Every structure is written in structure tokens, then in C-alpha cells.
Amino acid sequence: MDVYFCKSALEEALLIYGKPDIFNSDQGSQFTSKEFTRCLKQENIKISMDEKGRCYDNILIERLWRSLKYELIYIYSFEDGKHLTEEVKKWFYFYNKERFHQALEYQMPEHVYGQSLNLT
């Protein structure tokens, strides 16, 4: 991931989902760059960064990445980067729109998140 990819994803998310009060990330160079932080500041979004080496500060996203790795990445082989990208997109579609989550009282994230935004 580079800063332009992350900034583009942020801008797209802001258009689709609106502006959050706070943006939390690790201290990766793409998130600490002037380009990325400028975008957050222009939108008056509070910046929150985890301490270095503290994966538990953002445990929910760390759990998401673990699920992706153990349910897809580590058990299948991929022809190339394009194939991997397609499969990751499919996995996220399934994770957000079809998979029931115990922590969400066996609802799907899109349903729960959509309710909070009045999208469903």
C-alpha cells in the first residue's frame, strides 16, 4: 500500500459513508504522510494512531486480517496478483454481506452498519 492508494480509498469511503469523527490507524508511513494527514485535517477528522508494536490497540481490525489470512490467503494458491485481488474482493463481499457474525448477534456487518446509517 502506498499513500496514494490509501488516500484514494479514504476519499472514496468519505463519499460513500460520510465523515467519521475519528480515524484510527497504525503508524505506517502511508498513514503518517503529509498527503494523507492533510486529507483528514481538511475534513476535520480527528487522527488517532496506535502506539508502535501495539496490535491490541486496534484489535478488531487485527482480527479481520487474521480471518482473511486463515480463511483465504494461507489455504489457497493464486495464479497471480490479479487472481489474488479478485479472491480477496469476493471474500470481503462474503464477510460483509453474507457471513453471520457472533459478535453482531448473528447478523451481517452490512445489515448492522446500514441500520446505523439508515441505509437499509
N, C-alpha and C positions, 0 to 999 in steps of 0.2 A: 504494500500500500504506500502510495506517495501522497503528499499534501494535496495535490490537485484532485486525485481520486476521492479523498476524504472530504474535501471542501465541496466537491460536486455532489457527493452523497448527502452532505449536510444541507445544502441548498435545496435539493430535491425533497428531502424529508420536511423541511420548513414549509415548502409549498403545499405538500400533501397533508401534513398533520398539524401544521401550525407551530407556533413558537413555544418551547418549554421554558419554564422558569430557570432551570439549571441544566448544564451539560456536564456529565461526568465521564472522564476517560482516564487512561493511564498516562504516563509521561512520555509516550512515544514521540519521536521527532515530528511526525506529521501533525500531532495534536498541539504541540508546543510552538509550532512555527508561527511567525508573524502573520502569514497569509490566513491561516485557519483561525487563530485567536482574533484577528481583526474582524472576520466574518461574524463571530459570536458577539463581539463587543458592539458592532454596528446594530445588531438585533437586540441589544440589551439583555443578553442571556448570561447568567452567572456561570462562571467557569469553575469547575471542581475537578481536581486531579488527585488521583490516588498517590500515596507515597510509593517510592521505588521499592520493588520487591514485595509489595503487599497485595497479593492476589485476592485476599479476603475482603478488601475494601469494596470490590465490585464483584462479589461472589455470584450474583445471578447471571451476569454475562459470562463469567468463567465457566459456570455450569452449562450454559448454552454451547460454548465452544467444545466442552468435554463431550456433550451429547453428539454434536456434529462429527467429531473425530471418531468416537467409538461406534456410532451407528452408520457411518458412511465412509469416511476417509480411510480408516485403518482396515476395513474389511473388504473393500472393493479395489480393483485396479482400474486405472483410467488411461485411455489411449493417448491423451494429450491435455494441454491446459484448457482447450475449448470443451472437451468432454467433461472434465472435472467441473468447470464453471456451470455447465448445463445441469449436472447432477446435484451440485450444491444449491442451485436455484430451485430444483424440484424438491429437495429436502426441506428448504425453508418454507416453500409453499405448504408442504405436508405439515410441518411443525406448527405453522401459524394458523392454518385453515382447516386441517382435518384431524390433527392429533389432540386427544383429550389430555389435560394436564391435571394431575392430582392437586397441585398447589392452587389451582383455579376452580376447585370443586368440580373437577371432571368436565370443564368447559374448554373451548379452544381459545387461544390468545386473541385471535381476531375478533371473536364474539365479545369477549370481556373488554378489550380495548375499544372496540367500536361502540359499545354501550357508553363508555365514559366520554366518548367524543360525540355521542348521538349520531353515529354513522349507520347503525343497524336498526 
